[in-house]
Amino acid sequence: MRDSEALIEALTHDLRPVARVAPVWRRVMVWAPVALGLGFLATRMLHRFATDWSSAHAVISVANVALSLTLGLAIFAASLSISVADGRVRGRGWIVGGLAAWLVLAMVSMALSPRLISFQRGVGSYCFTFVLTAGAPMILVAIAALRRTRSLNPGRSLTVAGAGIAFMAFGLLGFCHPAEMSMTDFVAHLLAALVLGGITVLAGRPLIRA
């Protein structure tokens, strides 16, 4: 009994107060600009096309950028929220509605394309390369943010984080992509998102496991 009491006494003296985790919105305000900034800098290595903001369909490009970035931030915030015990995703209905709107916007963009399906060399490859290039440094930022709290379900947290990264990369792509989009481009976007999600899970799982 004396040994147990001595051990408890020793541990009591060694304990340090645990710093409270900042609210999700504050963590997003810190980490998201870093992720987007690094993603933008990474794409500077690529040849960047300029979006014609004066075209008749420029409003579609503006809506795509705004919606993609909003979804990216909201989903990234969700990944931070579910990484802690009893963490809940707020605004889930808005996220689902945003995803539906994004799909509708993608269909409108494809309807504007003169060739819905194109097997021309290079079609889709630029989008694929751009999204991966922009998303690669964002993966490191997301893992660093999640590592702050760890996660009881790292696979779920990282999968959601990967989706947020993909949409933030889509938002950056919108600054150098025409309003028109072929189905080949759309498939390239989805494939790049899947690759980003897979890399995020594989690279982050051993680092954020609680």
MDTraj code that builds the backbone (N, CA, C; nanometers):
import mdtraj as md
import numpy as np

residues = "MET ARG ASP SER GLU ALA LEU ILE GLU ALA LEU THR HIS ASP LEU ARG PRO VAL ALA ARG VAL ALA PRO VAL TRP ARG ARG VAL MET VAL TRP ALA PRO VAL ALA LEU GLY LEU GLY PHE LEU ALA THR ARG MET LEU HIS ARG PHE ALA THR ASP TRP SER SER ALA HIS ALA VAL ILE SER VAL ALA ASN VAL ALA LEU SER LEU THR LEU GLY LEU ALA ILE PHE ALA ALA SER LEU SER ILE SER VAL ALA ASP GLY ARG VAL ARG GLY ARG GLY TRP ILE VAL GLY GLY LEU ALA ALA TRP LEU VAL LEU ALA MET VAL SER MET ALA LEU SER PRO ARG LEU ILE SER PHE GLN ARG GLY VAL GLY SER TYR CYS PHE THR PHE VAL LEU THR ALA GLY ALA PRO MET ILE LEU VAL ALA ILE ALA ALA LEU ARG ARG THR ARG SER LEU ASN PRO GLY ARG SER LEU THR VAL ALA GLY ALA GLY ILE ALA PHE MET ALA PHE GLY LEU LEU GLY PHE CYS HIS PRO ALA GLU MET SER MET THR ASP PHE VAL ALA HIS LEU LEU ALA ALA LEU VAL LEU GLY GLY ILE THR VAL LEU ALA GLY ARG PRO LEU ILE ARG ALA".split()
xyz = np.array([
    [0.0824, -0.1199, 0.0000],
    [0.0000, 0.0000, 0.0000],
    [0.0867, 0.1262, 0.0000],
    [0.1926, 0.1207, 0.0831],
    [0.2810, 0.2376, 0.0886],
    [0.3451, 0.2644, -0.0469],
    [0.3859, 0.1556, -0.1168],
    [0.4481, 0.1726, -0.2480],
    [0.3506, 0.2362, -0.3463],
    [0.2251, 0.1954, -0.3404],
    [0.1247, 0.2518, -0.4303],
    [0.1036, 0.3991, -0.4006],
    [0.0964, 0.4328, -0.2757],
    [0.0763, 0.5728, -0.2382],
    [0.1955, 0.6573, -0.2797],
    [0.3154, 0.6015, -0.2659],
    [0.4360, 0.6745, -0.3066],
    [0.4377, 0.6948, -0.4578],
    [0.3950, 0.5921, -0.5310],
    [0.3903, 0.6020, -0.6772],
    [0.2903, 0.7082, -0.7197],
    [0.1728, 0.7081, -0.6585],
    [0.0718, 0.8084, -0.6918],
    [0.1213, 0.9480, -0.6602],
    [0.1902, 0.9611, -0.5475],
    [0.2435, 1.0913, -0.5088],
    [0.3472, 1.1397, -0.6090],
    [0.4326, 1.0469, -0.6542],
    [0.5359, 1.0834, -0.7509],
    [0.4752, 1.1232, -0.8846],
    [0.3746, 1.0473, -0.9280],
    [0.3096, 1.0794, -1.0547],
    [0.2362, 1.2119, -1.0477],
    [0.1802, 1.2423, -0.9317],
    [0.1079, 1.3683, -0.9151],
    [0.2012, 1.4871, -0.9337],
    [0.3215, 1.4747, -0.8842],
    [0.4180, 1.5840, -0.8972],
    [0.4672, 1.5976, -1.0417],
    [0.4669, 1.4873, -1.1179],
    [0.5185, 1.4908, -1.2540],
    [0.4141, 1.5321, -1.3574],
    [0.2877, 1.5289, -1.3197],
    [0.1830, 1.5623, -1.4157],
    [0.1885, 1.7099, -1.4533],
    [0.1605, 1.7349, -1.5823],
    [0.1566, 1.8720, -1.6313],
    [0.0165, 1.8995, -1.6876],
    [-0.0298, 2.0216, -1.6757],
    [-0.1630, 2.0534, -1.7293],
    [-0.1657, 2.0344, -1.8811],
    [-0.2771, 1.9795, -1.9300],
    [-0.2936, 1.9566, -2.0736],
    [-0.3531, 2.0807, -2.1370],
    [-0.2880, 2.1275, -2.2416],
    [-0.3377, 2.2469, -2.3097],
    [-0.4663, 2.2147, -2.3845],
    [-0.5651, 2.3010, -2.3693],
    [-0.6935, 2.2796, -2.4354],
    [-0.6787, 2.3037, -2.5858],
    [-0.7412, 2.2178, -2.6643],
    [-0.7358, 2.2322, -2.8098],
    [-0.8213, 2.3511, -2.8518],
    [-0.7699, 2.4312, -2.9431],
    [-0.8440, 2.5481, -2.9906],
    [-0.9700, 2.5042, -3.0644],
    [-1.0712, 2.5889, -3.0687],
    [-1.1929, 2.5560, -3.1438],
    [-1.1603, 2.5254, -3.2905],
    [-1.2464, 2.4459, -3.3529],
    [-1.2208, 2.4031, -3.4904],
    [-1.2080, 2.5218, -3.5844],
    [-1.2969, 2.6205, -3.5703],
    [-1.2938, 2.7331, -3.6632],
    [-1.1616, 2.8084, -3.6550],
    [-1.1050, 2.8157, -3.5333],
    [-0.9773, 2.8852, -3.5178],
    [-0.8634, 2.8042, -3.5787],
    [-0.8700, 2.6731, -3.5641],
    [-0.7662, 2.5879, -3.6236],
    [-0.7731, 2.5941, -3.7754],
    [-0.8940, 2.6013, -3.8291],
    [-0.9091, 2.6138, -3.9747],
    [-0.8513, 2.7467, -4.0226],
    [-0.8752, 2.8535, -3.9474],
    [-0.8234, 2.9848, -3.9834],
    [-0.6710, 2.9871, -3.9844],
    [-0.6088, 2.9009, -3.9043],
    [-0.4628, 2.8948, -3.8983],
    [-0.4065, 2.8053, -4.0083],
    [-0.4639, 2.6853, -4.0208],
    [-0.4049, 2.5855, -4.1100],
    [-0.4462, 2.6009, -4.2563],
    [-0.5700, 2.6406, -4.2831],
    [-0.6181, 2.6482, -4.4213],
    [-0.5392, 2.7482, -4.5070],
    [-0.5109, 2.8707, -4.4588],
    [-0.4303, 2.9612, -4.5409],
    [-0.2911, 2.9062, -4.5717],
    [-0.2339, 2.8333, -4.4760],
    [-0.1031, 2.7716, -4.4990],
    [-0.1139, 2.6670, -4.6099],
    [-0.2184, 2.5835, -4.6022],
    [-0.2376, 2.4791, -4.7027],
    [-0.2587, 2.5397, -4.8415],
    [-0.3465, 2.6382, -4.8504],
    [-0.3750, 2.7002, -4.9799],
    [-0.2530, 2.7749, -5.0343],
    [-0.1811, 2.8414, -4.9455],
    [-0.0617, 2.9131, -4.9892],
    [0.0443, 2.8200, -5.0447],
    [0.0693, 2.7107, -4.9744],
    [0.1684, 2.6134, -5.0218],
    [0.1210, 2.5452, -5.1500],
    [-0.0096, 2.5179, -5.1581],
    [-0.0633, 2.4582, -5.2799],
    [-0.0465, 2.5497, -5.3993],
    [-0.0732, 2.6781, -5.3794],
    [-0.0561, 2.7753, -5.4872],
    [0.0898, 2.7842, -5.5307],
    [0.1815, 2.7910, -5.4337],
    [0.3234, 2.8002, -5.4665],
    [0.3710, 2.6765, -5.5420],
    [0.3186, 2.5599, -5.5051],
    [0.3584, 2.4366, -5.5743],
    [0.3171, 2.4397, -5.7205],
    [0.1995, 2.4961, -5.7493],
    [0.1525, 2.4990, -5.8883],
    [0.2263, 2.6015, -5.9735],
    [0.3042, 2.6864, -5.9109],
    [0.3832, 2.7824, -5.9881],
    [0.4867, 2.7109, -6.0744],
    [0.5164, 2.5868, -6.0402],
    [0.6108, 2.5096, -6.1211],
    [0.5476, 2.4640, -6.2520],
    [0.4158, 2.4678, -6.2605],
    [0.3450, 2.4226, -6.3797],
    [0.3141, 2.5400, -6.4715],
    [0.2894, 2.5075, -6.5959],
    [0.2405, 2.6098, -6.6880],
    [0.0970, 2.6410, -6.6511],
    [0.0667, 2.7657, -6.6238],
    [-0.0663, 2.8039, -6.5764],
    [-0.1421, 2.8759, -6.6871],
    [-0.2593, 2.8246, -6.7207],
    [-0.3469, 2.8914, -6.8156],
    [-0.4234, 3.0001, -6.7421],
    [-0.4597, 3.1017, -6.8141],
    [-0.5329, 3.2131, -6.7535],
    [-0.6812, 3.2011, -6.7867],
    [-0.7656, 3.2038, -6.6853],
    [-0.9096, 3.1993, -6.7064],
    [-0.9574, 3.3328, -6.7611],
    [-1.0424, 3.3268, -6.8619],
    [-1.0973, 3.4490, -6.9215],
    [-1.2168, 3.4948, -6.8379],
    [-1.1910, 3.5875, -6.7464],
    [-1.2961, 3.6329, -6.6561],
    [-1.3945, 3.7272, -6.7247],
    [-1.3662, 3.7656, -6.8492],
    [-1.4578, 3.8538, -6.9214],
    [-1.5503, 3.7769, -7.0152],
    [-1.5371, 3.6449, -7.0203],
    [-1.6193, 3.5647, -7.1096],
    [-1.7632, 3.5579, -7.0601],
    [-1.8515, 3.5124, -7.1489],
    [-1.9940, 3.5058, -7.1147],
    [-2.0213, 3.4046, -7.0032],
    [-1.9332, 3.3049, -6.9899],
    [-1.9531, 3.2002, -6.8906],
    [-1.8611, 3.2157, -6.7695],
    [-1.8069, 3.3359, -6.7513],
    [-1.7139, 3.3578, -6.6403],
    [-1.7817, 3.3368, -6.5056],
    [-1.9121, 3.3619, -6.5000],
    [-1.9842, 3.3445, -6.3735],
    [-1.9776, 3.1997, -6.3266],
    [-1.9696, 3.1069, -6.4219],
    [-1.9583, 2.9657, -6.3855],
    [-1.8230, 2.9391, -6.3210],
    [-1.7180, 2.9998, -6.3767],
    [-1.5847, 2.9844, -6.3185],
    [-1.5792, 3.0427, -6.1786],
    [-1.6397, 3.1599, -6.1603],
    [-1.6425, 3.2230, -6.0276],
    [-1.7167, 3.1339, -5.9279],
    [-1.8321, 3.0817, -5.9704],
    [-1.9107, 2.9953, -5.8824],
    [-1.8344, 2.8675, -5.8493],
    [-1.7622, 2.8135, -5.9468],
    [-1.6850, 2.6910, -5.9240],
    [-1.5745, 2.7135, -5.8217],
    [-1.5025, 2.8238, -5.8357],
    [-1.3942, 2.8546, -5.7413],
    [-1.4507, 2.8744, -5.6009],
    [-1.5553, 2.9567, -5.5909],
    [-1.6133, 2.9870, -5.4595],
    [-1.6698, 2.8614, -5.3936],
    [-1.7425, 2.7800, -5.4702],
    [-1.8043, 2.6608, -5.4131],
    [-1.6997, 2.5566, -5.3757],
    [-1.5991, 2.5381, -5.4600],
    [-1.4950, 2.4388, -5.4313],
    [-1.4165, 2.4760, -5.3062],
    [-1.3783, 2.6029, -5.2942],
    [-1.3026, 2.6459, -5.1768],
    [-1.3878, 2.6367, -5.0501],
    [-1.5146, 2.6750, -5.0608],
    [-1.6028, 2.6669, -4.9446],
    [-1.6190, 2.5224, -4.8987],
    [-1.6420, 2.4325, -4.9936],
    [-1.6532, 2.2908, -4.9597],
    [-1.5224, 2.2378, -4.9006],
    [-1.4105, 2.2779, -4.9594],
    [-1.2814, 2.2318, -4.9095],
    [-1.2592, 2.2719, -4.7647],
    [-1.2906, 2.3971, -4.7324],
    [-1.2726, 2.4447, -4.5953],
    [-1.3693, 2.3760, -4.4995],
    [-1.4947, 2.3582, -4.5437],
    [-1.5946, 2.2952, -4.4574],
    [-1.5598, 2.1489, -4.4298],
    [-1.5146, 2.0780, -4.5315],
    [-1.4808, 1.9367, -4.5137],
    [-1.3528, 1.9226, -4.4324],
    [-1.2584, 2.0118, -4.4540],
    [-1.1366, 2.0099, -4.3728],
    [-1.1700, 2.0345, -4.2261],
    [-1.2613, 2.1291, -4.2010],
    [-1.3060, 2.1549, -4.0641],
    [-1.3723, 2.0308, -4.0046],
    [-1.4480, 1.9585, -4.0866],
    [-1.5127, 1.8354, -4.0395],
    [-1.4091, 1.7317, -3.9981],
    [-1.2994, 1.7221, -4.0738],
    [-1.1950, 1.6248, -4.0394],
    [-1.1306, 1.6585, -3.9063],
    [-1.1136, 1.7867, -3.8770],
    [-1.0575, 1.8274, -3.7486],
    [-1.1552, 1.8001, -3.6352],
    [-1.2837, 1.8175, -3.6631],
    [-1.3845, 1.7981, -3.5599],
    [-1.3979, 1.6516, -3.5211],
    [-1.4015, 1.5620, -3.6189],
    [-1.4236, 1.4200, -3.5877],
    [-1.2976, 1.3524, -3.5351],
    [-1.1862, 1.4229, -3.5341],
    [-1.0631, 1.3624, -3.4848],
    [-1.0562, 1.3608, -3.3324],
    [-1.1422, 1.4394, -3.2674],
    [-1.1428, 1.4431, -3.1210],
    [-1.2612, 1.3634, -3.0678],
    [-1.2518, 1.3215, -2.9427],
    [-1.3598, 1.2438, -2.8833],
    [-1.4890, 1.3238, -2.8802],
    [-1.5979, 1.2578, -2.9177],
    [-1.7306, 1.3194, -2.9211],
    [-1.7388, 1.4359, -3.0185],
    [-1.6448, 1.4416, -3.1125],
    [-1.6476, 1.5483, -3.2122],
    [-1.7615, 1.5267, -3.3106],
    [-1.8329, 1.6327, -3.3404],
    [-1.9460, 1.6253, -3.4323],
    [-1.9245, 1.7188, -3.5499],
    [-1.9766, 1.6784, -3.6638],
    [-1.9678, 1.7610, -3.7838],
    [-2.0871, 1.8555, -3.7849],
    [-2.0604, 1.9828, -3.7733],
    [-2.1675, 2.0809, -3.7785],
    [-2.1921, 2.1227, -3.9238],
    [-2.3168, 2.1461, -3.9550],
    [-2.3508, 2.1879, -4.0901],
    [-2.3402, 2.0763, -4.1925],
    [-2.3657, 1.9537, -4.1492],
    [-2.3545, 1.8407, -4.2425],
    [-2.4515, 1.8564, -4.3596],
    [-2.5711, 1.9064, -4.3290],
    [-2.6687, 1.9264, -4.4360],
    [-2.6210, 2.0267, -4.5397],
    [-2.5535, 2.1328, -4.4926],
    [-2.4999, 2.2320, -4.5857],
    [-2.3901, 2.1722, -4.6728],
    [-2.3093, 2.0851, -4.6137],
    [-2.2026, 2.0210, -4.6915],
    [-2.2625, 1.9311, -4.7995],
    [-2.3633, 1.8528, -4.7627],
    [-2.4290, 1.7656, -4.8607],
    [-2.4931, 1.8497, -4.9713],
    [-2.5588, 1.9585, -4.9326],
    [-2.6180, 2.0478, -5.0324],
    [-2.5130, 2.1093, -5.1225],
    [-2.3981, 2.1451, -5.0653],
    [-2.2890, 2.2010, -5.1450],
    [-2.2336, 2.1006, -5.2441],
    [-2.2232, 1.9756, -5.2013],
    [-2.1755, 1.8708, -5.2918],
    [-2.2725, 1.8514, -5.4074],
    [-2.4024, 1.8551, -5.3778],
    [-2.5020, 1.8426, -5.4842],
    [-2.4921, 1.9602, -5.5817],
    [-2.4733, 2.0807, -5.5274],
    [-2.4595, 2.1982, -5.6133],
    [-2.3335, 2.1891, -5.6978],
    [-2.2267, 2.1346, -5.6401],
    [-2.1015, 2.1190, -5.7149],
    [-2.1200, 2.0227, -5.8317],
    [-2.1923, 1.9151, -5.8104],
    [-2.2191, 1.8199, -5.9190],
    [-2.3039, 1.8842, -6.0281],
    [-2.4043, 1.9618, -5.9887],
    [-2.4877, 2.0313, -6.0872],
    [-2.4025, 2.1288, -6.1686],
    [-2.3153, 2.2016, -6.0998],
    [-2.2286, 2.2970, -6.1678],
    [-2.1345, 2.2251, -6.2646],
    [-2.0856, 2.1071, -6.2250],
    [-1.9994, 2.0292, -6.3131],
    [-2.0759, 1.9850, -6.4376],
    [-2.2013, 1.9462, -6.4225],
    [-2.2817, 1.9052, -6.5372],
    [-2.3078, 2.0231, -6.6309],
    [-2.3288, 2.1422, -6.5735],
    [-2.3466, 2.2623, -6.6556],
    [-2.2198, 2.2902, -6.7349],
    [-2.1044, 2.2774, -6.6709],
    [-1.9768, 2.2991, -6.7388],
    [-1.9569, 2.1984, -6.8514],
    [-1.9949, 2.0720, -6.8271],
    [-1.9811, 1.9708, -6.9313],
    [-2.0782, 1.9947, -7.0461],
    [-2.1956, 2.0510, -7.0144],
    [-2.2930, 2.0810, -7.1188],
    [-2.2420, 2.1909, -7.2119],
    [-2.1534, 2.2761, -7.1626],
    [-2.0974, 2.3837, -7.2439],
    [-1.9826, 2.3369, -7.3325],
    [-1.9282, 2.2191, -7.3029],
    [-1.8124, 2.1700, -7.3773],
    [-1.8535, 2.1268, -7.5179],
    [-1.7791, 2.1709, -7.6201],
    [-1.8125, 2.1288, -7.7577],
    [-1.7933, 1.9798, -7.7805],
    [-1.7048, 1.9195, -7.7029],
    [-1.6818, 1.7750, -7.7135],
    [-1.6878, 1.7168, -7.5731],
    [-1.7955, 1.6468, -7.5444],
    [-1.8149, 1.5946, -7.4093],
    [-1.7076, 1.4939, -7.3725],
    [-1.6733, 1.4067, -7.4672],
    [-1.5693, 1.3066, -7.4450],
    [-1.4593, 1.3291, -7.5471],
    [-1.3387, 1.3444, -7.4994],
    [-1.2260, 1.3690, -7.5890],
    [-1.1102, 1.2780, -7.5512],
    [-1.0535, 1.2154, -7.6539],
    [-0.9375, 1.1302, -7.6324],
    [-0.8109, 1.1968, -7.6864],
    [-0.8206, 1.3271, -7.7071],
    [-0.7058, 1.4013, -7.7561],
    [-0.5946, 1.4004, -7.6513],
    [-0.4735, 1.3869, -7.6995],
    [-0.3592, 1.3791, -7.6087],
    [-0.3495, 1.5055, -7.5235],
    [-0.3341, 1.4866, -7.3953],
    [-0.3188, 1.5989, -7.3035],
    [-0.4471, 1.6417, -7.2367],
    [-0.5619, 1.6018, -7.2937],
    [-0.6888, 1.6402, -7.2336],
    [-0.7066, 1.5645, -7.1019],
    [-0.7286, 1.6356, -6.9959],
    [-0.7455, 1.5740, -6.8648],
    [-0.6162, 1.5570, -6.7878],
    [-0.5060, 1.5396, -6.8575],
    [-0.3791, 1.5167, -6.7876],
    [-0.3338, 1.6414, -6.7130],
    [-0.3607, 1.7595, -6.7707],
    [-0.3207, 1.8832, -6.7033],
    [-0.3962, 1.8979, -6.5722],
    [-0.5284, 1.8727, -6.5764],
    [-0.6103, 1.8833, -6.4553],
    [-0.5612, 1.7853, -6.3490],
    [-0.5328, 1.6632, -6.3927],
    [-0.4859, 1.5601, -6.3001],
    [-0.3552, 1.6032, -6.2344],
    [-0.2605, 1.6504, -6.3158],
    [-0.1301, 1.6927, -6.2642],
    [-0.1441, 1.8131, -6.1728],
    [-0.2290, 1.9084, -6.2115],
    [-0.2461, 2.0299, -6.1318],
    [-0.3024, 1.9969, -5.9940],
    [-0.4084, 1.9166, -5.9900],
    [-0.4725, 1.8837, -5.8618],
    [-0.3752, 1.8100, -5.7699],
    [-0.2985, 1.7163, -5.8249],
    [-0.2013, 1.6443, -5.7426],
    [-0.0910, 1.7371, -5.6931],
    [-0.0433, 1.8246, -5.7807],
    [0.0638, 1.9171, -5.7426],
    [0.0172, 2.0127, -5.6339],
    [-0.1049, 2.0646, -5.6490],
    [-0.1582, 2.1571, -5.5485],
    [-0.1879, 2.0854, -5.4178],
    [-0.2342, 1.9610, -5.4267],
    [-0.2748, 1.8889, -5.3069],
    [-0.1614, 1.8285, -5.2270],
    [-0.0481, 1.8012, -5.2920],
    [0.0624, 1.7340, -5.2226],
    [0.1074, 1.8079, -5.0962],
    [0.1382, 1.9383, -5.1031],
    [0.1791, 2.0058, -4.9791],
    [0.0642, 2.0212, -4.8800],
    [-0.0595, 2.0243, -4.9305],
    [-0.1741, 2.0337, -4.8400],
    [-0.1874, 1.9085, -4.7538],
    [-0.1454, 1.7938, -4.8078],
    [-0.1494, 1.6699, -4.7302],
    [-0.0623, 1.6844, -4.6055],
    [0.0564, 1.7403, -4.6226],
    [0.1467, 1.7580, -4.5089],
    [0.0861, 1.8517, -4.4046],
    [0.0202, 1.9566, -4.4516],
    [-0.0424, 2.0514, -4.3591],
    [-0.1562, 1.9848, -4.2838],
    [-0.2393, 1.9077, -4.3554],
    [-0.3524, 1.8397, -4.2914],
    [-0.3045, 1.7396, -4.1864],
    [-0.2007, 1.6649, -4.2181],
    [-0.1477, 1.5680, -4.1225],
    [-0.0927, 1.6390, -3.9992],
    [-0.0242, 1.7513, -4.0218],
    [0.0282, 1.8280, -3.9089],
    [-0.0844, 1.8795, -3.8205],
    [-0.1947, 1.9233, -3.8828],
    [-0.3084, 1.9738, -3.8048],
    [-0.3751, 1.8618, -3.7261],
    [-0.3901, 1.7453, -3.7878],
    [-0.4542, 1.6328, -3.7199],
    [-0.3639, 1.5716, -3.6136],
    [-0.2344, 1.5827, -3.6328],
    [-0.1402, 1.5262, -3.5361],
    [-0.1477, 1.5998, -3.4027],
    [-0.1975, 1.7220, -3.4056],
    [-0.2092, 1.8011, -3.2828],
    [-0.3017, 1.7331, -3.1826],
    [-0.4066, 1.6672, -3.2308],
    [-0.5027, 1.6022, -3.1420],
    [-0.5004, 1.4504, -3.1539],
    [-0.4334, 1.3966, -3.2548],
    [-0.4408, 1.2544, -3.2874],
    [-0.5867, 1.2190, -3.3184],
    [-0.6155, 1.0906, -3.3357],
    [-0.7517, 1.0511, -3.3685],
    [-0.7749, 0.9068, -3.3279],
    [-0.8938, 0.8816, -3.2723],
    [-0.9311, 0.7450, -3.2385],
    [-0.9703, 0.6664, -3.3626],
    [-1.0036, 0.7368, -3.4690],
    [-1.0390, 0.6753, -3.5967],
    [-0.9614, 0.7454, -3.7074],
    [-0.8307, 0.7170, -3.7162],
    [-0.7473, 0.7910, -3.8112],
    [-0.7894, 0.7725, -3.9563],
    [-0.8373, 0.6537, -3.9917],
    [-0.8789, 0.6312, -4.1299],
    [-0.9902, 0.7247, -4.1714],
    [-1.0900, 0.7405, -4.0855],
    [-1.2026, 0.8282, -4.1163],
    [-1.1585, 0.9737, -4.1209],
    [-1.0815, 1.0163, -4.0219],
    [-1.0362, 1.1556, -4.0178],
    [-0.9537, 1.1904, -4.1416],
    [-0.8651, 1.1006, -4.1802],
    [-0.7768, 1.1268, -4.2941],
    [-0.8519, 1.1202, -4.4262],
    [-0.9506, 1.0322, -4.4360],
    [-1.0304, 1.0252, -4.5584],
    [-1.1067, 1.1553, -4.5802],
    [-1.1670, 1.2059, -4.4731],
    [-1.2394, 1.3329, -4.4820],
    [-1.1417, 1.4468, -4.5128],
    [-1.0251, 1.4451, -4.4489],
    [-0.9250, 1.5480, -4.4765],
    [-0.8814, 1.5439, -4.6224],
    [-0.8633, 1.4229, -4.6773],
    [-0.8262, 1.4099, -4.8178],
    [-0.9302, 1.4691, -4.9102],
    [-1.0587, 1.4518, -4.8761],
    [-1.1653, 1.5109, -4.9569],
    [-1.1594, 1.6630, -4.9511],
    [-1.1336, 1.7166, -4.8317],
    [-1.1197, 1.8616, -4.8192],
    [-1.0036, 1.9148, -4.9004],
    [-0.8925, 1.8437, -4.8991],
    [-0.7756, 1.8832, -4.9775],
    [-0.8089, 1.8842, -5.1256],
    [-0.8802, 1.7824, -5.1717],
    [-0.9158, 1.7734, -5.3136],
    [-0.9985, 1.8942, -5.3566],
    [-1.0967, 1.9326, -5.2751],
    [-1.1807, 2.0463, -5.3131],
    [-1.1043, 2.1778, -5.3076],
    [-1.0123, 2.1917, -5.2133],
    [-0.9301, 2.3126, -5.2121],
    [-0.8420, 2.3185, -5.3371],
    [-0.7920, 2.2021, -5.3806],
    [-0.7142, 2.1974, -5.5041],
    [-0.8019, 2.2291, -5.6250],
    [-0.9277, 2.1818, -5.6241],
    [-1.0215, 2.2168, -5.7310],
    [-1.0416, 2.3682, -5.7372],
    [-1.0495, 2.4311, -5.6195],
    [-1.0670, 2.5751, -5.6151],
    [-0.9507, 2.6481, -5.6792],
    [-0.8286, 2.6023, -5.6510],
    [-0.7116, 2.6643, -5.7143],
    [-0.7108, 2.6386, -5.8643],
    [-0.7541, 2.5201, -5.9046],
    [-0.7591, 2.4877, -6.0471],
    [-0.8555, 2.5790, -6.1211],
    [-0.9620, 2.6205, -6.0533],
    [-1.0613, 2.7061, -6.1176],
    [-1.0060, 2.8389, -6.1649],
    [-0.8931, 2.8825, -6.1087],
    [-0.8324, 3.0089, -6.1513],
    [-0.7610, 2.9970, -6.2855],
    [-0.7392, 2.8766, -6.3326],
    [-0.6697, 2.8589, -6.4606],
    [-0.7357, 2.7478, -6.5429],
    [-0.8692, 2.7450, -6.5370],
    [-0.9443, 2.6433, -6.6115],
    [-1.0655, 2.7116, -6.6744],
    [-1.0940, 2.6850, -6.8009],
    [-1.2116, 2.7468, -6.8636],
    [-1.3406, 2.6972, -6.8006],
    [-1.4479, 2.7708, -6.8234],
    [-1.5772, 2.7307, -6.7693],
    [-1.6229, 2.5987, -6.8299],
    [-1.5872, 2.5764, -6.9564],
    [-1.6235, 2.4515, -7.0210],
    [-1.5375, 2.3369, -6.9680],
    [-1.5964, 2.2206, -6.9530],
    [-1.5228, 2.1048, -6.9026],
    [-1.5755, 1.9793, -6.9701],
    [-1.4858, 1.9011, -7.0269],
    [-1.5267, 1.7749, -7.0872],
    [-1.5409, 1.6684, -6.9790],
    [-1.6066, 1.5601, -7.0136],
    [-1.6183, 1.4506, -6.9195],
    [-1.4815, 1.3917, -6.8875],
    [-1.3901, 1.3977, -6.9844],
    [-1.2540, 1.3504, -6.9605],
    [-1.1875, 1.4315, -6.8504],
    [-1.2086, 1.5646, -6.8540],
    [-1.1551, 1.6503, -6.7478],
    [-1.2168, 1.6135, -6.6126],
    [-1.3481, 1.5926, -6.6126],
    [-1.4180, 1.5625, -6.4872],
    [-1.3677, 1.4316, -6.4267],
    [-1.3491, 1.3310, -6.5107],
    [-1.2963, 1.2033, -6.4616],
    [-1.1549, 1.2218, -6.4068],
    [-1.0747, 1.3067, -6.4735],
    [-0.9385, 1.3332, -6.4259],
    [-0.9421, 1.3994, -6.2889],
    [-1.0391, 1.4895, -6.2684],
    [-1.0537, 1.5542, -6.1378],
    [-1.0817, 1.4502, -6.0293],
    [-1.1761, 1.3616, -6.0577],
    [-1.2144, 1.2605, -5.9591],
    [-1.0993, 1.1645, -5.9299],
    [-1.0266, 1.1238, -6.0342],
    [-0.9133, 1.0328, -6.0143],
    [-0.8057, 1.0986, -5.9281],
    [-0.7787, 1.2262, -5.9548],
    [-0.6793, 1.2978, -5.8742],
    [-0.7245, 1.3071, -5.7290],
    [-0.8546, 1.3286, -5.7073],
    [-0.9072, 1.3356, -5.5708],
    [-0.8897, 1.2019, -5.4998],
    [-0.9150, 1.0920, -5.5695],
    [-0.8975, 0.9594, -5.5100],
    [-0.7518, 0.9335, -5.4739],
    [-0.6605, 0.9751, -5.5607],
    [-0.5180, 0.9564, -5.5330],
    [-0.4768, 1.0382, -5.4110],
    [-0.5230, 1.1636, -5.4039],
    [-0.4910, 1.2475, -5.2882],
    [-0.5450, 1.1864, -5.1595],
    [-0.6687, 1.1357, -5.1664],
    [-0.7264, 1.0732, -5.0481],
    [-0.6482, 0.9515, -5.0034],
    [-0.6076, 0.8680, -5.1004],
    [-0.5308, 0.7484, -5.0662],
    [-0.3962, 0.7815, -5.0046],
    [-0.3270, 0.8800, -5.0617],
    [-0.1965, 0.9199, -5.0084],
    [-0.2120, 0.9768, -4.8681],
    [-0.3168, 1.0574, -4.8472],
    [-0.3396, 1.1175, -4.7155],
    [-0.3590, 1.0105, -4.6091],
    [-0.4388, 0.9092, -4.6402],
    [-0.4642, 0.8020, -4.5437],
    [-0.3380, 0.7211, -4.5171],
    [-0.2681, 0.6818, -4.6232],
    [-0.1488, 0.5980, -4.6060],
    [-0.0374, 0.6715, -4.5325],
    [-0.0175, 0.7989, -4.5664],
    [0.0919, 0.8741, -4.5047],
    [0.0583, 0.9173, -4.3620],
    [-0.0691, 0.9461, -4.3361],
    [-0.1040, 1.0023, -4.2067],
    [-0.1432, 0.9040, -4.0998],
    [-0.1867, 0.7837, -4.1384],
    [-0.2377, 0.6893, -4.0388],
    [-0.1383, 0.6627, -3.9254],
    [-0.0114, 0.6298, -3.9543],
    [0.0794, 0.6022, -3.8422],
    [0.1161, 0.7244, -3.7593],
    [0.0876, 0.8426, -3.8135],
    [0.1290, 0.9652, -3.7448],
    [0.0218, 1.0236, -3.6547],
    [-0.1054, 0.9957, -3.6836],
    [-0.2107, 1.0572, -3.6042],
    [-0.2877, 0.9544, -3.5226],
    [-0.2486, 0.8291, -3.5283],
    [-0.3186, 0.7281, -3.4499],
    [-0.3065, 0.7598, -3.3013],
    [-0.4182, 0.7570, -3.2307],
    [-0.4171, 0.7908, -3.0875],
    [-0.3458, 0.6855, -3.0065],
])
top = md.Topology()
chain = top.add_chain()
for i, resn in enumerate(residues, 1):
    res = top.add_residue(resn, chain, resSeq=i)
    for name in ("N", "CA", "C"):
        top.add_atom(name, md.element.get_by_symbol(name[0]), res)
traj = md.Trajectory(xyz[None], top)
